[in-house]
Amino acid sequence: MSEVNMIKDETENTSVRYVSFSTEFRRYDFAFFESATIDDKVVIIDLQSSHYTTVKKDELKSPKYYAHHFRVNEYEAEEIFEYLKDTLK
């Protein structure tokens, strides 16, 4: 077996927020992780698909960004964007 060089192994307390909401066409289930280790970024995980991304709370990306990272259509990406715009203030 090859040698493993450990680079980092830390444990810390984080803030996790679970959110479920529905629109006319779809239900969304997300987990939001915040940590001092990743500065002002939030890790957003789509719990239905296990796709994730990180964003700065004060710099939301365009809906196309969310369409790509969560692998949803443009309409769903717009719904996600509108929700995040109100949530990540």
Steps between C-alpha positions, in 0.01 A plus 500: 500500500631845418585751768240765581622849587236661717458866410216599728263327742290739709172490684294810568149602588304633204164655442264289289160615379259259330236657279219345297267704284277438205395697198223435253709237321760360739610439857851604608698366797825676584761497775703816564835461679689795644842472657774730621743297291342602169471873580182662367404208280201273537499141377161427345403135448196389304391208717295342222785473252810536723633777275663789680671834459661770711406866478588816684201628693535848357579396140221284361567351160268519200218244455710331228762422764242310706362327191848363435593400856166351601429362152155655471327684217502879469155539657601298808830688519308827509286366788813399692663837432194692624488290816872544571480873438255530790663238722873576487487863610 
